[in-house]
Amino acid sequence: EGLNSKIMAIKRRACGYRNREQFKTAIYFFCGGLDRYPKQA
């Protein structure tokens, strides 16, 4: 339920995505726990 609602929220904001690949990347970013910034060396 939680994951599905996150994907639906991303889908509602998806007007700016140019194609499905960018939409898929957004799902991975927001639901996959990716960091926004690279790690410091």
Buried (B, 14 or more C-beta within 10 A) or exposed (E): EEEEEEBEEBEEEEEEBEEEEEBEBBBEEBEEEEEEEEEEE
